[in-house]
């Protein structure tokens, strides 16, 4: 795949990213089928396949259970020039999410991610919203703390995985990267995508394939229809899709290349 700029960050990423929530968490998720966490061998094989298909973007988070820790261990065996997106603000334990956007929690989370991923600096750190985007950005210490960590070189790019249009538009003003929901059934955040694109901010799409619930759509080829919708927006850099199935990964990559005309 031809790499795309992630806004004005200087990072170049594949138009398809691999989400890794399924590497570390199978509780409290909304996928259509239950699943077992993969073995290290299976996860490593999937990473190798992703790289062979031209994917260089990996998405993880502390809220994804063991995902960060496993990625760090696996990537020592699969050394490539990956671009890794992680997050702060949300933890998942004992079957529930817990949110903390304080300065202390933000610093501790970034330092832990650096250790887990074996990195000297994190490519991109997004605020993992609880849903109250505006309050998080305007009243909590998480954004100023991330900007401080960016200033000292521990974080290269700061952003938000937002959940509201108002919060996403506010994040366009103060962040480098936005991660928004956009798919055949949920198009409310299109103004955020367009505002970000107009100001040179990076845009990542989450839930682009409806987290595996495409059977409820009317499109004859829902994967292609989803990708055509997403890539019709010039501000979009990449869509992040999670899977443990190498065949699904290969099919998604082929669909991306077909839609983009390569």
C-alpha positions in Angstrom: 0.0 0.0 0.0 1.1 3.5 -0.7 1.7 5.3 2.6 -0.2 8.5 3.4 0.8 11.5 5.5 -0.9 11.6 9.0 -1.8 15.2 8.7 1.1 17.5 9.3 2.8 15.2 11.9 5.5 14.0 9.6 4.4 10.4 10.1 3.4 8.3 7.0 1.0 5.5 7.5 -0.8 2.8 5.5 -4.4 3.5 4.6 -5.4 0.4 6.5 -4.2 0.0 10.2 -4.4 -3.1 12.3 -6.3 -2.7 15.6 -5.0 -4.9 18.4 -7.8 -4.9 21.0 -8.2 -8.6 20.3 -4.6 -9.3 21.1 -5.3 -8.5 24.8 -9.0 -8.2 25.7 -12.1 -10.4 25.0 -14.3 -9.1 27.8 -16.7 -6.2 27.6 -16.3 -5.9 23.8 -19.1 -5.5 21.2 -18.1 -7.9 18.5 -20.7 -10.2 17.0 -18.9 -13.4 18.2 -16.9 -14.3 21.2 -13.2 -15.2 20.7 -10.2 -16.6 22.5 -7.1 -14.4 22.8 -4.5 -15.5 20.3 -1.3 -17.3 21.2 2.0 -15.4 20.8 2.7 -17.5 17.7 -0.7 -16.6 16.1 -0.4 -13.0 17.0 3.2 -12.8 15.6 2.1 -14.5 12.4 -0.7 -11.9 12.0 1.8 -9.1 12.5 4.1 -10.6 9.9 1.2 -10.9 7.5 0.2 -7.3 8.1 3.6 -6.1 7.2 3.7 -8.2 4.1 0.4 -6.7 3.0 1.9 -3.2 3.4 0.4 -2.3 6.7 2.7 -0.3 9.0 0.1 1.2 11.4 -0.8 -0.6 14.7 -3.4 0.7 17.1 -3.3 -0.2 20.8 -4.3 1.1 24.2 -4.0 0.4 28.0 -7.7 -0.2 27.9 -7.1 -3.2 25.5 -6.0 -5.5 28.4 -2.7 -7.1 27.6 -2.4 -5.6 24.1 0.4 -3.1 24.7 2.5 -5.6 26.8 2.1 -8.3 24.2 2.9 -6.0 21.3 6.1 -4.9 23.0 7.1 -8.5 23.4 6.1 -9.6 19.9 7.7 -6.6 18.2 11.0 -7.6 19.6 10.7 -10.6 17.3 9.1 -8.7 14.4 11.3 -5.6 14.1 9.9 -3.3 11.4 9.4 0.4 11.0 5.9 0.3 12.6 3.9 3.4 13.5 2.2 2.7 16.8 -0.8 4.6 18.1 -1.6 4.2 21.8 -3.8 6.0 24.3 -4.2 7.4 27.8 -7.1 8.0 30.1 -8.9 4.7 30.1 -8.0 1.4 31.9 -9.9 -1.8 31.8 -9.9 -4.1 34.9 -12.3 -6.5 36.6 -14.6 -6.3 33.7 -15.1 -2.5 33.6 -13.5 0.6 32.2 -12.1 3.2 34.6 -11.1 6.7 33.5 -8.5 9.1 35.0 -7.4 12.2 33.1 -5.2 13.7 35.8 -1.6 14.8 35.2 -0.2 12.0 37.4 -2.2 9.3 35.7 -1.3 10.6 32.2 2.4 10.7 32.9 2.3 7.2 34.5 0.4 5.8 31.6 2.8 7.2 29.0 5.8 6.0 31.0 4.3 2.5 31.3 3.5 2.5 27.5 7.1 3.3 26.8 8.3 0.4 28.9 5.7 -2.0 27.5 6.4 -1.1 23.9 10.2 -0.9 24.4 10.2 2.6 22.8 12.2 5.7 23.5 9.3 7.8 22.3 5.7 7.1 21.4 4.6 7.9 17.8 1.1 9.0 18.7 -0.8 9.1 22.0 -4.6 9.8 21.9 -6.9 10.7 24.8 -9.2 7.8 25.2 -12.5 9.7 25.7 -15.1 8.6 28.3 -17.7 10.4 26.2 -17.5 13.9 27.8 -15.0 15.2 25.2 -15.3 18.9 25.9 -14.9 18.6 29.7 -11.9 16.4 29.2 -10.2 18.9 26.9 -11.1 22.0 28.8 -11.1 21.0 32.4 -8.8 18.0 32.8 -5.0 18.0 32.9 -4.5 15.3 30.3 -4.0 17.5 27.2 -1.5 20.0 28.8 0.4 17.0 30.2 0.6 15.3 26.9 1.8 18.5 25.3 4.5 18.8 27.9 5.6 15.2 27.2 5.6 16.1 23.5 7.8 19.1 24.3 10.4 16.9 26.0 10.4 14.3 23.2 8.6 11.4 24.9 5.5 11.8 22.6 5.7 12.7 18.9 2.1 13.3 18.2 -0.9 14.2 20.5 -4.5 13.5 19.7 -7.9 12.4 20.8 -10.2 9.4 20.2 -13.3 11.4 20.4 -17.0 10.5 20.8 -18.9 13.7 20.1 -19.0 16.2 17.2 -18.5 19.1 19.6 -15.6 17.5 21.3 -14.1 16.4 18.0 -14.3 20.0 16.6 -12.6 21.3 19.8 -9.9 18.7 19.4 -9.2 19.9 15.9 -8.1 23.2 17.4 -5.7 21.7 20.0 -4.6 18.3 18.8 -2.4 16.9 16.0 -4.6 13.8 15.3 -8.3 12.8 15.6 -9.7 9.3 15.7 -13.4 9.3 14.9 -16.2 6.9 14.2 -17.4 6.9 10.6 -19.2 4.1 8.8 -22.3 3.3 6.8 -24.5 3.6 9.8 -22.8 6.3 11.8 -21.9 9.5 9.9 -22.5 12.1 12.5 -18.8 12.9 12.9 -18.3 13.8 9.2 -17.9 17.6 10.1 -15.0 16.6 12.4 -13.3 14.8 9.5 -13.7 17.7 7.2 -12.6 20.3 9.7 -9.5 18.3 10.5 -8.7 17.8 6.9 -9.1 21.5 6.2 -6.6 22.4 8.9 -4.0 19.7 8.1 -4.8 17.5 11.1 -4.4 13.7 10.9 -7.6 11.6 10.8 -7.9 8.0 11.8 -11.2 6.2 11.4 -12.4 3.7 14.1 -15.4 1.3 13.7 -15.2 1.8 9.9 -16.5 -1.7 9.3 -19.1 -1.4 12.1 -17.0 -3.7 14.4 -18.0 -6.7 12.4 -21.8 -5.9 12.3 -21.9 -5.1 8.5 -24.6 -7.7 8.0 -27.2 -5.1 9.0 -26.4 -2.9 6.1 -28.1 -2.9 2.7 -25.0 -2.8 0.6 -24.3 -5.8 -1.7 -20.6 -5.5 -0.8 -20.6 -3.8 2.6 -16.8 -3.8 3.0 -16.2 -2.1 -0.3 -19.1 0.3 0.3 -17.7 1.2 3.7 -14.2 1.9 2.3 -15.6 3.9 -0.6 -17.5 6.0 1.9 -14.4 6.5 4.1 -11.8 7.2 1.4 -14.1 9.6 -0.4 -13.1 12.1 2.3 -9.6 13.4 1.4 -8.8 14.3 5.0 -8.8 10.6 6.0 -5.3 9.1 6.5 -6.2 5.5 7.6 -9.0 3.3 8.8 -8.1 1.0 11.7 -9.7 -2.5 11.6 -9.1 -5.2 14.2 -9.0 -8.9 13.3 -7.4 -12.1 14.3 -8.1 -13.8 11.0 -5.3 -13.7 8.4 -7.8 -14.3 5.6 -10.0 -11.3 6.7 -6.8 -9.2 6.9 -5.8 -10.1 3.4 -9.3 -9.5 2.1 -9.5 -6.1 3.8 -6.1 -5.1 2.3 -7.2 -6.2 -1.2 -10.4 -4.2 -0.8 -8.5 -1.1 0.2 -6.1 -1.4 -2.8 -9.1 -2.0 -5.1 -11.0 1.1 -3.8 -7.9 3.3 -3.9 -7.2 2.1 -7.5 -3.9 0.5 -7.0 
